[in-house]
């Protein structure tokens, strides 16, 4: 390997190492910016009210209230609305909205909005089982929404501090540890 190649790789790695905390801090800033300012009843900043209502229903089906809070309990839909309003680029927003429109049409054909919680879960499970065709727009829209829902959920302060292991000041690094040794909880990021 030549010295120039090594310098290029070192520069790329340094840049990536510097950008990942920035990306993480943008997400956490978005979470903190939203906390306390908006409620699920406030007007969304990016999505239409109808789309927002359906997002809340889907997110609460993905992460329902159990012994942990639901997605809407920790303002995940509001965080997502804020991210789309302030962070994401226009081309991604358009792509997401087009896919989501396809998902919305599919869900309305199956009566998702008026369905019981068990029926909603059944509809969602049928979408997840469509993974054989990964190019399916309904499947892609759902997976995109699910990934964001889970990411924003885990990034909320309440979930990180109350439902995951959390150390505000990390101590000793132990590379391999079983969940049983830490009370059965994963670590917060």
N, C-alpha and C positions, 0 to 999 in steps of 0.2 A: 504494500500500500504506500502511496506517495504522501509526502508531507502535506500537500495541498488538500488531498482527500481527507486526511485526518483533521485538518483545520476546518474543513466544511462540515464534517460530521460533528465535531466538537461544538461548532457554532450552532448547528441545528439542534443538538441536544440541549445546549444552554438556553436557546430560545424557547424550546418546548418546556423546559423546566421552569422558566420564568413565566410562561403564559398559563400553565395549568393552575397556579394559585390565583392568577388574575381572573380566569374563567370561574373558578370556584368562588372567589370573592364577589364577582358580579351576581352569581346566583344567590349567595347569602345576603348580599345587599338588597336584592330584589325581595327576598323573603322578609327581611327586616323592614323594608320600605312599605310593604303591604300590611304587615302586622299592625293591627289597631286602627288603620285608616279606612279599610273597606270591610264591608260585610257581604254575605251572599245576597242580601237584598239591595245593595247599592247597584247603580248602573255600571256595567262592565266598561272598561276603557277601550278594548279592542273588539271583542266579540259582540254580536247582537245579543239582546236579552234572550231570545229564543234559543240561539246556539249555546249560550252560557248555561241556560237551564238544562239543556240536554247534556252538556259537558259534566255538570254536577251529578246528574243521574248516572252517567256512565262511570265517572270516577268513584262514586259511592258504591257501585256494583263491583268495581275492581278492588277497592279497599273499603269494605263495609265496616260499620262500628261493631266491634266485638269487645274483647278485653282491652283493645287499643282503640284510639279514636279513628273515625272514618276520614276519608280524604277531605270532605267538606268541613269536618270538625276542626281541622288544622289549616284551613284556607287554601288548600291546594288549587282549586279552580281559580281563586283570585290571584295566586302566584303565577299560574299559567297565563292568565289574561294580562298581567303586568309584564311578563316576559315577552309576550307577543307584541304588546304595545311599545315597549322600550328597548328590547334587545335584539330580537330576530330581524334578519334582513327581509326585504320585500319579496324576493323570489321564494324564500322558504315559507313565508306567510301565505303566499298565493298557492303554493304546492300543498301545504297543509289544509287550507280551506277547501281546495278542490277535492282532495281525498276525503276530508271530513264530510263534505256534502254527499259523497257516495255512501259513506257509512251511515249518515243520517237517513238517507232514502231507504237503505236496507233495514235500519232499525224501525222506521215508521211502517214499513211493509209488514213487520212482525209485531206491531203494536207495543213497542218497547215503552213508550211514555206512560201508558195506562196499565202496564203489566205489574204483577206482584213482584216482590224481591226475588222469589224463587224462579219465576218466569224470566225475569231480566237476566239472572245468572245463567239460565239455560240458553238464552239467546246468545249471550256473550261466549259461552263455552262452544256453541256451534261455530261461531266466528273463529275462535282459536283453533278449532279442529280443521279449519280450511288451510292450515299451514302447508299442505302439500303443494299448493300453487302460491308461492311467495309473491308472485306478481299481481295477485288478486288485489284490486284497489280497496275493497272492503277490509281485507285482512291487513294490508299495509297501513291503512288509516287507523285501524284499531291498535295495532302493535306500536305505532308511533305515539298514539295517545297514552297507551299503557306504560310505555317506557318513561314518558315525561311525568305521568302521574306518580309512579313509584319513585323516580328521582327527586321530585319536588317534595314528596311525602317524607322521604328519609332526610331531606335537608332542613326540614322545619325544626325549630328549636325544641318544641314540645316533644316530638318523637325522639329526637336525638338525645335529649337529656333525661326524659322520663321512661322511655321504652327501649332504649339501647344502652349498652355500656358507654359511659362518657367520662373522659378525663379532660378538664379544661387545660391542664398543664400535663402533657404526656411525661411519663417517667421511663422506666426501663423498657427497651424494645425486646419482646420475646417473639421470635419468628414463627414458632409453632406452638399453638395452645388450643386445647379442646374447648368447645362451648360449655361443657360440664364444669370446667375449672373456673369459668367466669359467670356462673349463674344461668347459663342457657341463653344469654343475650349476645347478639352480634355487637361489634363496636361501631359507634357513630363515627362518621368521617370528620 
